[in-house]
Amino acid sequence: MKTIATLLTLLTLAACGADGEPTPPEPGLSVSGQVKIGVGGSL
């Protein structure tokens, strides 16, 4: 349980703060996550 929660937290932080790193499209992401997915797809 703790491992899953930690991974989810790290993924959320990475999606919000890691610029230039590809993030896999997942349902439930925020607008910033969708924008990053769109930018990564256009590259």
N, C-alpha and C positions, 0 to 999 in steps of 0.2 A: 504493500500500500504506500509506504513512504517513498519507495523508489519511483513508483508511477507518478505520485504527486510532485516529486522533485523534477522528474523529466518534463512534466507538463509545465511547471514553473519556468524551467530553463527554456523550453520551446517558446513560451509566451514572451519571455524577456528577449530572446533572440529575434523573434518576429517583430518586436517593437523597436529594438535598439541596434540590431546588427545590420548595417548598411552594406550592400554589395554581396551579401551571402544568399544563395538560393534557399528558399523555404518551400517545402512541398505544400501544395494547395490542400487545405483541410477545411471541412465544414465547421462553422462556429468561430472563424477568425474575425477579428475586428476589421474596420475599414482600412487601417494601416496595413494589415496583413494582406488584404485583397489588393491594395495598391502595389505592394511589393511583389506579389505574384504576377500582376499585370506588367510591371517593369521588367521582372526577370523573364517573362515570356517574350517581351518585345526585344530583349537583347538576344 
